[in-house]
Each structure stands twice: as structure tokens, then as C-alpha cells.
Amino acid sequence: MAAPLAYLDHAATTPLRPEALDAMLPFLTEHFGNPSGSHAVSRAARAAVDEARVTVAEALGCDAGEVVFTGGGTEADNLALSGVVARRGGTVVCSAVEHHAVLHATAALGGRMVGVGPDGVIDLDALAAALDDTVSVVSVMLANNEVGVVQPLAEVARVMRRAAPDAVLHTDAVQAFPWLDVATLAGPAALVAVSAHKFGGPKGVGALAVRAGTEVEPLLHGGGQERDRRSGTHNVAGIVGMAAAMRATVTGMQATNARVGALRDRLADGLLAAVPGAVETGVRANRIAGCCHLRFPGIESEALLVLLDDAGLCASAGSACASGALEPSHVLAAMGVPRSEALASLRLSLGLTTTDDEVDLALKIIPEAVARLRACG
Ligand SMILES: Cc1ncc(COP(=O)(O)O)c(C=O)c1O
């Protein structure tokens, strides 16, 4: 596979940070121990997991004992929702724009969804109306994976205190972590999920912060690791890599936001100027810095993605192919975007490694590709 000329799909996954790789390598080679054992080889692995736990706790604004390492964001979300409902009964209420990890878990638990406004922000009146004493957990993401919209968790928590004071708040901070101060913004949440591969750590490892006073029934039963909240031998290298990526992300967050935010603005403004009829989804000011979401009426995003891929540009669309028919994204549908426009959308997600040259290339290739499709259509 030739390297792409422009990779603008960092929300799907972002390259491993060198700091993470360096931290991981010894735990894939000489420090191979199982951290649950009692001898010297095990102790070296356990010390690394303990140290990583402290780093993750600081980044999530909780105590080390409140961190549960998981096999990624999907597992962390499922542990949060299923875990609370299994312990306390009741049901789940989530926003209509959640990632499928939350949406499908909510459906499986018999829960319900609350709509959002045209700006993608949760409708707080609808939330209040959906809450009652049957609700044990409310799930609202910190930042959306398709359109990057940031949700007002403090206001969500205020509504919950009035309408369902016994319910706990879970936030999926998987897309938020590279960009936002999760320790502060997720403060109102009792449960916080993150996934390493979205911020320069490896795939298949994540964490759920479970604040004291909130109990979760484990999804996985076995050896009782993670204080009986998640059994299974620790992914030591993955956990160490996640912690290293977190440390580096937090250290560089301000500078990365400024640099990537400026690139994103140049990209979005350039495309809006170059493509007649292009529309930006949502409100840019309330969006994580790496996210650019545009619609190009008159084209189909699937066809656009093929042309872009041929030209060496990796991007994505919010739509998914279900049983042969192209389905518009549930996020855009919840925001009231007309179906035909939702099917004409493009998500360009930038990251730490995004360069000026990649943005220049996108500004050249995308208007040409849209013009070509419109000429054919
Ligand atoms: C908002 C959000 N939540 C959860 C997940 C799932 O995380 P993972 O890929 O680690 O299972 C993703 C991944 O795309 C996501 O964007």
C-alpha cells in the first residue's frame, strides 16, 4: 500500500505517538510478566500498570483506584451502561447523537433517546421530560465523533439533579480526549470512557473512570483483576502506551489545538469558498479543533470518497451501508439535516500529524472531485 498523500481521518484512528511506542516496546520484549503474579518479573509489569493508572487518573480527574482498564472505548461504554443497570436496575437515557457503542447498548437495555437541536446540542427540555425515577444512568458524550459538537455536561447534570437525582451521568469522552480538558469538563460525570487509539495510543485499550460511590457489575467474570470490575490479564504494553500517549497529549494540548484549529479553519473556509453550495454542519465555535464536517449538495459521499481515495486522500462520511442501501448518519438525521444532504456529507478529521501540505492537497482535490461528480450527475 502506498502511503496516502493526505490522511484526514484522525477521528477514525490516529497514528501511534513515538512516545507511546517507546514506552510499549520493553513490555512487548523483556518485561513480559503477568502483573497479577508475585515474583520479580510480575512485579515489574505491575509497577508499570500502577504508574500508568496514576497518569490516567490525573488525565481523567479521578483517583487511581477509580480507573478501570478496558479493551477500548466500546467496552468502556458498555461496562458503564450495562454495569450500572445490572447493579441498580432501571434504564438508560442517552442523546440521539451518541456513538453506536452507547446507542446500541442503550437499545439492548431497553433505554430511550433524547433529541438534539439543529446545532447538535442535546435538547435539555426534552432531557428533563425523559427523566424519571426509572432512569438509573444518563449517557451524553463530551464530543461527537461525526460533527465534533461539544455537549454541555454541567447543564445536563443540573437537569438530572432536578428530574432524576439518583441517576448517574456517563460521558463518552473518546473523541474529546485529544482536544479537551477532560479532567475538568467531565467533572459532572460519575463514569468517563476513553480509548487510546484516538489520541496516539494503541488500539484495543481504553479506560473507564468509575467515581467512588458508583458501582458497576462487571461484563467479564474471571480472575478478578481491576478490583473485580474487569477480569482478564492486563494488556500491559497497551496500558503503558495509553498512559504515555495521554501524558504527551495533555502536555501539548494547547499548542496542538491552536495549530490544528487554524489548519481546520483554513480547510473549512477554503472548501466553503471553492465549492458552490457547500454547507458546514453545526456551529464551528462549539466543535473540537480537529473536526471539519461539510455537505456538498448534488453529490453522493460514497462516490466522493472513492475519487478522493484514488487521489490519495483518506477521509470518511457519516453514512453507513446497511443491507445494500445507503443510510444517512443518525447524527445528521437527529440534527434535522435532510436525507439527500446527509448522504452528501464529508468528514475531514485532522490530528497531531496533519500538515499544511495535506490541507493544500485537500483544498485542490476536493473541489475538483465534487465538480467532476456534479458534472456526471
Ligand atoms: C465517540 C466514540 N465512542 C466510542 C468509540 C469506540 O471506541 P473503540 O474503537 O476503542 O472501541 C468510538 C470510536 O470510533 C467513538 O468515536
The ligand as a Gaussian input file, in Angstrom:
#p B3LYP/6-31G(d) Opt

LIG

0 1
 C      -17.357000       8.609000      20.400000
 C      -16.844000       7.217000      20.314000
 N      -17.157000       6.341000      21.270000
 C      -16.711000       5.078000      21.265000
 C      -15.894000       4.621000      20.259000
 C      -15.408000       3.214000      20.287000
 O      -14.071000       3.145000      20.694000
 P      -13.172000       1.859000      20.329000
 O      -12.827000       1.989000      18.889000
 O      -11.981000       1.991000      21.212000
 O      -13.978000       0.660000      20.661000
 C      -15.549000       5.498000      19.216000
 C      -14.709000       5.033000      18.091000
 O      -14.870000       5.476000      16.966000
 C      -16.026000       6.835000      19.252000
 O      -15.720000       7.715000      18.297000

